[in-house]
C-alpha cells in the first residue's frame, strides 16, 4: 500500500492540469476571434460580443481552477486514508504476533507441568487394588461353605415342588381341566359367480366334523368384487384338538366350489 501511495504522489498529471485549462481557454478565445490574451489593440473599443466572451472565459477559468483544487484535495484525502490503513495493518500484525508468542509460551508450560507433578509412589496402588479384587472374586456371598447343607437344601426344594404338583393335579381332577378354545372367522371365496354359497355353507357344516370343532349357527354373504360374494363362516375350536391348517385344507378340498380360504379373525376365548 505504501508503494501505491508513493506512486500516486510521483504522478504530475494533476499538477499540469492548469496548463491544459489555459490552453483550452486560449482555444476558446481563438474560436471567438479574440486572439491571445493581450493581443487586442488598446484603442479598439470592446464590443458586446467581446465583453460576453471575456465574461465566459473568466467564468470558465474560475470553474477550472475550482475543479483543480477539488481534485487535489481528493488526492490528498486518498493518500491520507492509504497511510492510515497501512498503519492500522501494521498494528494488527504486531498484536497477532504477540498473541502467537504468548500461546507458544502457554503450550510449553502445560506440557512440562504433568511430568513434574507425577508422584513416584503411584505405581504401587494398582497392585494392592488387584489383590483386593481377587479376594472379592473368591468370596461366595450366596453359597454355603458346607456341601452337606447344600444337598439338604436341594432335597427340601424337590419335596416342596413335588407337593405343589400333587396338589395341582388333585384340584384338576376335582374341577376338570378347562380346554383352551378359540373362535375363528373364515372368508371362503367361491370358484365363480355361479357357486351356490348357501348350499356350500350347509355342506361344510354337515360334512366337516372333528373332535373339538363346533360350527357357528349363522353365516354371512359379503360382496367381494364384480358382483361376486364370499362366504363368511365362524367356528369354535379347541386349540389342542383342531388345527387351523387342517380346517382350511378340508374346506379347500371342495375345489369345484372353493377357490381359497382365508382366516379373517382369530380370537382366544
C-alpha positions in Angstrom: 0.0 0.0 0.0 2.9 2.4 0.8 4.4 1.8 -2.7 1.0 2.6 -4.3 0.7 5.8 -2.3 4.2 6.9 -3.3 3.4 6.0 -7.0 0.4 8.3 -6.8 2.5 11.2 -5.3 5.0 10.9 -8.2 2.4 11.5 -10.9 2.4 15.1 -12.2 -0.8 14.9 -14.3 -2.7 16.7 -11.6 -0.1 19.5 -11.3 -0.2 20.1 -15.0 -4.0 20.5 -15.1 -3.7 24.3 -15.0 -1.7 24.2 -18.2 -4.4 22.2 -20.0 -7.0 24.6 -18.7 -5.1 27.6 -20.0 -4.7 26.0 -23.4 -8.4 25.3 -23.5 -9.2 28.9 -22.6 -6.9 30.1 -25.4 -8.6 27.8 -27.9 -12.0 29.3 -27.0 -10.7 32.8 -27.5 -9.3 31.9 -30.8 -12.6 30.4 -32.0 -14.4 33.6 -30.9 -11.9 35.7 -32.9 -10.4 37.4 -29.9 -6.9 36.1 -30.3 -4.5 35.5 -27.4 -4.9 37.4 -24.2 -3.3 40.9 -24.5 -3.1 40.8 -28.3 -6.1 43.1 -28.9 -5.3 46.8 -29.8 -5.6 49.1 -26.9 -7.5 51.8 -28.8 -10.2 49.3 -30.2 -13.4 49.6 -28.2 -14.8 46.4 -26.7 -17.8 45.2 -28.5 -20.7 43.5 -26.7 -19.6 40.2 -28.2 -16.1 40.6 -26.8 -17.4 41.6 -23.4 -19.6 38.5 -23.3 -16.7 36.3 -24.4 -14.4 37.8 -21.8 -17.0 37.0 -19.1 -17.4 33.4 -20.4 -13.6 33.0 -20.3 -13.3 34.3 -16.8 -16.1 32.1 -15.6 -14.5 29.1 -17.3 -11.2 29.8 -15.7 -12.8 30.1 -12.3 -14.6 26.7 -12.8 -11.4 25.1 -14.0 -9.4 26.4 -11.0 -12.1 25.2 -8.6 -12.1 21.7 -10.2 -8.3 21.6 -9.9 -8.4 22.5 -6.3 -11.1 19.9 -5.5 -9.2 17.2 -7.4 -6.0 18.0 -5.5 -8.0 17.8 -2.2 -9.4 14.4 -3.2 -6.0 13.0 -4.0 -4.6 14.3 -0.7 -7.5 12.7 1.3 -7.0 9.4 -0.6 -3.3 9.4 0.3 -4.1 10.1 3.9 -6.5 7.2 4.1 -4.0 4.9 2.5 -1.3 5.8 5.0 -3.8 5.4 7.9 -4.8 1.9 6.6 -1.2 0.9 6.3 -0.5 2.0 9.9 -3.6 0.0 11.2 -2.4 -3.0 9.3 1.0 -2.9 10.9 -0.6 -2.5 14.4 -2.8 -5.6 13.8 0.1 -7.6 12.6 2.1 -6.7 15.7 -0.7 -7.7 18.0 -1.2 -11.0 16.2 2.5 -11.9 16.5 2.4 -11.1 20.3 -0.6 -13.3 20.8 1.0 -16.2 19.0 4.1 -15.8 21.1 2.0 -15.9 24.3 0.2 -19.0 23.1 3.5 -20.8 22.4 4.7 -20.0 26.0 1.4 -21.4 27.5 1.7 -24.6 25.5 5.3 -25.1 26.6 4.4 -24.6 30.2 1.4 -27.0 30.1 3.5 -29.8 28.6 6.1 -29.5 31.2 3.7 -29.4 34.2 2.4 -33.1 34.2 6.0 -34.5 34.2 6.9 -32.5 37.3 3.6 -33.3 39.2 3.7 -37.1 38.8 4.3 -38.8 42.2 6.9 -41.5 42.4 4.9 -43.9 44.6 1.8 -44.0 42.3 2.6 -47.4 40.6 2.2 -49.3 43.9 -1.6 -48.6 44.2 -2.8 -50.8 41.3 -1.1 -53.9 42.7 -3.0 -53.5 46.0 -6.3 -52.9 44.3 -5.8 -56.1 42.1 -5.2 -58.2 45.2 -8.4 -56.9 46.9 -10.4 -57.6 43.7 -9.1 -61.2 43.6 -10.1 -61.7 47.2 -13.6 -60.4 46.4 -13.9 -62.9 43.5 -13.0 -65.8 45.7 -15.8 -65.0 48.1 -19.3 -66.6 47.6 -21.9 -64.4 49.2 -24.9 -66.6 48.3 -23.5 -70.1 48.5 -22.8 -72.3 51.5 -19.4 -73.5 52.7 -20.8 -76.8 53.7 -21.7 -79.2 50.9 -24.0 -81.3 53.2 -26.1 -78.2 53.8 -26.4 -77.6 50.0 -27.6 -81.2 49.5 -30.2 -80.9 52.2 -31.5 -77.6 50.8 -31.9 -79.3 47.3 -33.8 -82.2 48.9 -36.2 -79.9 50.7 -36.7 -77.9 47.5 -37.5 -81.0 45.5 -40.0 -82.2 48.1 -41.8 -78.8 48.0 -42.1 -78.9 44.2 -43.4 -82.4 44.2 -46.0 -81.5 46.9 -47.1 -78.5 44.8 -47.6 -80.6 41.7 -49.6 -83.2 43.6 -52.0 -80.5 45.0 -52.4 -79.0 41.5 -53.2 -82.4 39.9 -55.7 -83.1 42.7 -57.5 -79.8 42.0 -57.6 -80.5 38.3 -59.2 -83.9 38.9 -61.9 -82.4 41.1 -62.8 -79.4 38.9 -61.8 -80.8 35.5 -59.3 -79.4 33.1 -60.6 -76.4 31.1 -59.5 -76.7 27.5 -58.2 -73.6 25.7 -60.6 -72.6 22.9 -60.6 -70.0 20.1 -63.1 -68.5 17.8 -62.1 -68.5 14.1 -63.7 -66.4 11.3 -63.1 -67.8 7.8 -63.5 -66.0 4.5 -64.3 -68.6 1.8 -64.0 -67.3 -1.8 -66.1 -69.2 -4.4 -64.8 -70.7 -7.6 -67.0 -68.5 -9.8 -70.1 -66.3 -9.6 -72.4 -69.3 -10.2 -71.4 -71.1 -7.0 -74.3 -71.6 -4.5 -72.9 -70.3 -1.3 -75.8 -71.2 0.8 -75.5 -74.9 -0.3 -71.8 -74.7 0.2 -72.2 -73.5 3.8 -74.6 -76.3 4.6 -72.2 -78.9 3.1 -69.3 -77.6 5.1 -71.1 -77.6 8.4 -72.6 -81.1 7.8 -69.6 -82.9 6.3 -66.6 -81.4 8.1 -66.8 -82.6 11.6 -63.9 -83.1 14.1 -63.5 -83.6 17.8 -63.3 -80.1 19.3 -64.9 -78.3 16.4 -68.3 -76.5 16.7 -69.6 -74.6 13.7 -71.4 -71.3 14.2 -75.2 -71.4 13.6 -75.1 -68.3 11.4 -73.1 -67.4 8.3 -73.0 -64.3 6.0 -72.6 -63.5 2.4 -70.5 -60.4 1.8 -69.7 -58.7 -1.6 -66.2 -59.5 -2.9 -65.9 -57.9 -6.4 -67.7 -57.6 -9.7 -71.0 -59.0 -8.3 -69.3 -62.0 -6.6 -69.9 -62.7 -2.9 -67.8 -64.5 -0.4 -69.0 -66.8 2.4 -68.1 -65.7 5.9 -68.4 -68.6 8.5 -67.4 -68.9 12.1 -66.3 -71.9 14.2 -65.2 -72.5 17.8 -62.3 -74.9 18.2 -60.2 -76.4 21.0 -56.6 -75.4 20.4 -55.2 -78.8 21.3 -57.5 -80.8 19.1 -58.2 -78.7 16.0 -55.5 -77.1 13.8 -56.5 -74.1 11.7 -54.3 -75.5 8.8 -56.3 -78.8 8.9 -59.6 -77.0 8.9 -58.7 -74.8 5.9 -57.3 -77.7 4.0 -60.5 -79.7 4.5 -62.6 -76.8 3.1 -60.3 -76.3 0.1 -60.9 -79.9 -0.8 -64.1 -78.7 -2.4 -62.1 -77.4 -5.3 -65.1 -77.3 -7.7 -66.8 -74.7 -5.4 -64.0 -73.1 -3.3 -61.2 -71.0 -4.8 -59.4 -70.1 -1.5 -59.9 -69.9 2.3 -58.5 -67.0 4.4 -58.6 -66.6 8.2 -60.2 -63.2 8.8 -60.1 -63.3 12.6 -58.7 -65.5 15.4 -59.7 -64.7 18.9 -58.9 -66.6 22.1 -61.8 -67.5 24.4 
